[in-house]
Amino acid sequence: TFILNCTDTIPGDRLLIVGSGEELGEWEPVNGTRFATDKFMYPMWNCTVPLPAGKTVTFKFCIGRPSENPDVYSDVIWEGHMGNRELRVSRSTKKPQYLEEVFCLPGDYKGNVADNKVPFFSSMHSQEFQDPEFCSF
């Protein structure tokens, strides 16, 4: 389950996760998985994506602006992250993984980061850090 804080949408926009593998749309926004929110949750959005156990997936978040043609977006706004994100999916199918992130447009972050690129915000909410599979020392 992905939980994303995003205030950069306008009514009608679709917040998406797009990435490697069929589950994430093979990098095609129109095939990506949509996030959901409502007036009580906003600006928090969430989606659950079944991912292959034990694999590493790469992905990004984007905003799709719908067009009259449901097979394309009139505009796709990719997050301003410094590259693709990665997630190593647990081998255990019994422990759900929750990944909480922040969506940032290019230029939103004004900190001391080389080339004013947006840092990678991530906090894992699961037992994975206690699992030797995910520990590295």
VENUR-V792219 format. One line per field, one symbol per residue. ss: DSSP state (H for helix, E for strand, - for the rest). Layout:
ss: ???
This chain:
ss: -EEEE--------EEEEEE--HHHHHH-HHH-EE-E-------EEEE--------EEEEEEEEEEE------EEEEEE--E---EEEE----------EEEE-----------HHH-E----EE---HHH-HHH---
